[in-house]
Amino acid sequence: MYVIEIILKRPMTSQSIPGEALNASDPSSYITEKNSRREQPNDVTCRPVFNPATRCGAYFLPMEMPSRDPVIKSLPHTPLELFQIFLPYSLVKIWVQYTNHWVESLLQDRHLKPAARLKSWVETSVAEVYIWLAILVYIVIHKEATIHSHWETSHPEHYAPDHPIRRLLTYDRFQLLQRHIRVFNPFNISDTHLPRVFQAVDNWSEHIQRVSLDLWTPGTNLAVDECMTRFTGRSYETTKVPNKPTPLGFKSWVAAQKGFFLQWIWHQPKKRYGPVALVKKKDPIQLSRQLRSQRRRGLYTPLNPTQSVVIALVNKLPKARYHVFIDNLFSSANLFTHLRRLGHGATGTARRNCGIYKPFVQLKVDDTAGRNLLRFGEVNQIAWKDNSLVLFLTSVFKGDELVKRKRKRPNTMEARARPIQRFFGDEAVKDFNIPLVAAIYNDEMNHVDRGDQLRASL
């Protein structure tokens, strides 16, 4: 097998620092929209855009990453006890207080119609809120045409399943709680960097993330990717990502392992420099001094708003060395260099316009068009010919590591897949060596997607 190994040099960047925003979790980088392109005009999500590198280094020193498996701490004996770690009695008690005070204010300030359901309100309790939550879980698992169908009873003209939740809470009471439950203080929304829709759940979100790291000690390999939470209502923070299983809703940036979400950051599509930006407004003198200090020490790294989220998520994890797997939304030499400076390895697929070596850009163009086709398996590491030409950036793999994997013959009829189809011949499945970087990437990049699938299966 013929191997092409290219070591990318970090692209030259301007010495002038715009200074609009720093990464609040990383004093050695700043955030800029230079050398990036927005995915959508009204969303700050950016892809890196660099001219192809015309030169490459002659020597590559791979990072040696520790082999560390995740460790799950001792768990409670029952699922209910585990659930109550993530949603403790003390937190639900606060919700009950918020809810009762909220409804009390409505009854005092609003003129209600005689038949208004709210007139039947009686104060809720911690036990009732837990029952309401259990019913929500039950409804998601046991699907019916409508929510009301779960409370329907059978009669001679209509047969309905006997759902046990009918004996725990009436439909009217369930709807009252559904409409008026408050998980935040409705009378005191603080003026923070978060939009109000995220402030409402941020206390619970921070608790879940804290408990997640109490129960799960992260291993070496983790993935960072975007994640969607379904929401079809009105909100300025709603995002549309057509290629996701949940295309419309709230987007968050997630660090995950084995489908378990470790840490996340709410995406704010309207915030110019992204959710982790410390914008130069409140204390411009202090921020300017910090930027000048970084310039003198040569420790600053320009990253776009989306790349900066990767650094922020890794910095939220327990102090250790991590191997971060990302996709081509994030990948550029700048980001990989900065992660390496922080002691972390990184591997990710790359786009043609991320500053990758110029000859590989032309190979990718020719491959997409079905011209000048390479034989399957000829190109490794940064560029490897599989079903299509795949471009990688990595700070960990040398390029000569191989591993045997069982692969299926692709059924696509595109011109770029003809070499691999010739390689398979009449065999539907074949064992052969592939680059370790490709094999490990395929194994490790899907941690966030696996978490999405687990949530979608409920």
Helices and strands as residue ranges (DSSP letters): E 7-8, E 21-23, E 26-31, E 36-40, E 43-48, E 56-57, E 71-72, H 79-86, H 89-109, G 117-120, H 126-141, G 148-151, G 164-167, H 171-180, H 196-215, E 216-217, E 221-230, E 238-240, E 248-257, E 260-266, E 277-279, H 284-297, E 302-303, H 305-316, E 323-326, H 333-341, E 345-349, H 358-369, E 383-385, E 389-394, E 402-408, G 415-417, H 418-424, E 429-435, H 436-444, H 447-456
